[in-house]
Each structure stands twice: as C-alpha cells, then as structure tokens.
Amino acid sequence: MKKFIFGLQGVLEIKEKLEGQAKVDFGIARAALTAEEEKLEELKAKRASYLEQMRLTVEGTLKISEINRLKNAISVTDDNIRQQDMAVKRAARQLEIVRVKLNKVVQERKTIEKLREKQFEDYLKEADAEERKETDQLISYRYTVSDED
C-alpha cells in the first residue's frame, strides 16, 4: 500500500506560518490599542484632578493666577484628550484590519485542512477497498487450491 501524500502540504505549511504571523500582528495591534486606551484614561484622570484643584481654588481665597493656570492646564489636557482619542480610534481601526486579515488566513488554512481530511478519507476508503480485493483474491485462491486436491 502506498503512503498517503497530500499534494498541497507545502501550501498548508505556508498557511500555518502566515496564520502564526497574523496572530503575532494581532497581538501587537491589540497591545498598541491597550496602550493608547491607557494613555487616554491617564489624561482623563489628569483632567479630573485639574478640575478638582480648580474647584478647591475657587472655593478658597481667589487666586486669579492659580485659576488661570488651572484653566490653561485643563484646556491643554482637553486638547491632549482629543488627540489621544483619535490615536485610540486609529489603533482600533488598525486592530480591526489585522483581525480581518487573521480571520482570512485562518479560513484559508481551515479550507486546506478540510481538503486534506477529505483526501485522507478517500485514501483510507481506497486502501480498504484494495485490502478487501486482496483478501477476496486470497480466499478465492485458497478455495481454488483446496478444490483441486
């Protein structure tokens, strides 16, 4: 009986490597998104701190210079939050692009694996049929030899 050989084994191996690389890319993109989200949360916390300082300053003795400094800090932080929000959205879009690529590569690999499984099943059926044929020939030979005696 001949050995099972899958003609697209090289392609399957390439697809598996591409899938591995796509998973790495996805992990990198996910980490980048997480980092951007963390920066955004830090900026929001900083803004909240400035607002609290502003509230305390306004309630106490009015120091115009301190109030102006806090207003400017809040304004700058608001700008930074807007920019960081855009960075988060860019990272999320990049993650989505990488996710779609990963899904495509996984789907291609699974398709080739299903083809391999189908060919292997056909191989097993063919091997079984060949084995039965050999068994039938052996039984027929034995029967013929025993009738001649």
C-alpha positions as CSV (number, residue, x, y, z in Angstrom):
1,M,0.0,0.0,0.0
2,K,1.4,3.3,-0.9
3,K,1.8,6.1,1.6
4,F,-0.7,9.0,1.8
5,I,0.8,12.1,0.3
6,F,-1.1,15.4,0.4
7,G,-0.2,17.4,-2.7
8,L,-0.9,20.7,-1.0
9,Q,1.1,20.0,2.1
10,G,3.6,22.8,1.3
11,V,0.7,25.3,0.8
12,L,-0.8,24.2,4.2
13,E,2.5,24.7,5.9
14,I,2.8,28.2,4.4
15,K,-0.8,29.0,5.5
16,E,0.1,27.8,9.0
17,K,3.1,30.1,9.1
18,L,1.0,33.0,7.8
19,E,-1.5,32.3,10.5
20,G,1.1,32.4,13.1
21,Q,2.5,35.7,11.8
22,A,-1.1,37.1,11.7
23,K,-1.6,36.1,15.3
24,V,1.6,37.9,16.3
25,D,0.5,41.0,14.3
26,F,-2.9,40.9,16.0
27,G,-1.3,40.7,19.5
28,I,0.9,43.7,18.7
29,A,-2.1,45.7,17.4
30,R,-4.1,44.7,20.5
31,A,-1.2,45.8,22.8
32,A,-1.0,49.1,20.9
33,L,-4.7,49.7,21.3
34,T,-4.5,48.9,25.0
35,A,-1.5,51.3,25.5
36,E,-3.4,54.1,23.7
37,E,-6.5,53.4,25.8
38,E,-4.4,53.6,29.0
39,K,-2.9,56.9,27.9
40,L,-6.4,58.3,27.3
41,E,-7.5,57.1,30.8
42,E,-4.5,58.8,32.3
43,L,-5.3,62.1,30.6
44,K,-8.9,61.9,31.7
45,A,-7.7,61.3,35.3
46,K,-5.3,64.2,35.0
47,R,-8.2,66.4,33.8
48,A,-10.4,65.3,36.6
49,S,-7.6,66.2,39.0
50,Y,-7.2,69.7,37.5
51,L,-11.0,70.2,37.8
52,E,-10.9,69.2,41.4
53,Q,-8.0,71.6,42.0
54,M,-9.9,74.3,40.2
55,R,-13.0,73.7,42.4
56,L,-10.9,73.9,45.6
57,T,-9.1,77.0,44.4
58,V,-12.4,78.8,43.6
59,E,-13.9,77.8,46.9
60,G,-10.9,79.2,48.8
61,T,-9.3,82.5,48.5
62,L,-9.5,83.6,44.9
63,K,-6.1,83.5,43.3
64,I,-6.5,84.6,39.8
65,S,-3.1,83.4,38.7
66,E,-3.8,79.9,40.0
67,I,-7.2,79.9,38.4
68,N,-5.8,80.9,35.1
69,R,-3.0,78.3,35.4
70,L,-5.6,75.6,36.0
71,K,-7.8,76.8,33.2
72,N,-4.9,76.6,30.8
73,A,-3.9,73.2,32.1
74,I,-7.5,71.9,31.6
75,S,-7.5,73.4,28.1
76,V,-4.2,71.7,27.2
77,T,-5.4,68.5,28.7
78,D,-8.7,68.7,26.7
79,D,-6.6,69.1,23.5
80,N,-4.4,66.1,24.6
81,I,-7.6,64.0,25.3
82,R,-8.9,64.8,21.8
83,Q,-5.6,63.8,20.2
84,Q,-5.4,60.7,22.3
85,D,-9.0,59.8,21.4
86,M,-8.0,60.0,17.8
87,A,-5.0,57.8,18.5
88,V,-7.2,55.2,20.1
89,K,-9.5,55.3,17.1
90,R,-6.6,54.8,14.7
91,A,-5.3,51.9,16.8
92,A,-8.8,50.4,16.9
93,R,-9.0,50.6,13.1
94,Q,-5.6,49.0,12.8
95,L,-6.7,46.2,15.1
96,E,-9.8,45.6,13.0
97,I,-7.7,45.5,9.8
98,V,-5.4,42.9,11.4
99,R,-8.3,40.9,12.8
100,V,-9.9,40.7,9.4
101,K,-6.5,39.5,7.9
102,L,-6.2,37.0,10.7
103,N,-9.7,35.6,10.1
104,K,-9.0,35.3,6.3
105,V,-5.7,33.4,6.9
106,V,-7.4,31.1,9.4
107,Q,-10.3,30.5,7.0
108,E,-7.8,29.7,4.2
109,R,-5.9,27.3,6.4
110,K,-9.1,25.5,7.5
111,T,-10.2,25.1,3.9
112,I,-6.9,23.4,3.0
113,E,-7.1,21.3,6.1
114,K,-10.6,20.2,5.2
115,L,-9.4,19.3,1.7
116,R,-6.5,17.3,3.3
117,E,-9.0,15.5,5.5
118,K,-11.3,14.7,2.6
119,Q,-8.3,13.4,0.5
120,F,-7.2,11.3,3.5
121,E,-10.7,9.8,3.9
122,D,-10.7,9.0,0.2
123,Y,-7.2,7.4,0.6
124,L,-8.5,5.3,3.5
125,K,-11.5,4.1,1.5
126,E,-9.3,3.2,-1.4
127,A,-6.9,1.4,0.9
128,D,-9.8,-0.5,2.5
129,A,-11.2,-1.4,-1.0
130,E,-7.7,-2.6,-2.1
131,E,-7.3,-4.7,1.1
132,R,-10.7,-6.3,0.6
133,K,-9.8,-7.1,-3.0
134,E,-6.6,-8.7,-1.9
135,T,-8.5,-10.7,0.8
136,D,-11.0,-11.8,-1.8
137,Q,-8.3,-12.9,-4.2
138,L,-6.5,-14.8,-1.4
139,I,-9.8,-16.5,-0.3
140,S,-10.5,-17.3,-3.9
141,Y,-7.0,-18.7,-4.5
142,R,-7.3,-20.9,-1.3
143,Y,-10.7,-22.1,-2.4
144,T,-9.5,-23.0,-5.8
145,V,-6.4,-24.7,-4.5
146,S,-8.5,-26.7,-2.0
147,D,-10.9,-27.8,-4.7
148,E,-8.1,-29.2,-6.9
149,D,-7.0,-31.5,-4.1
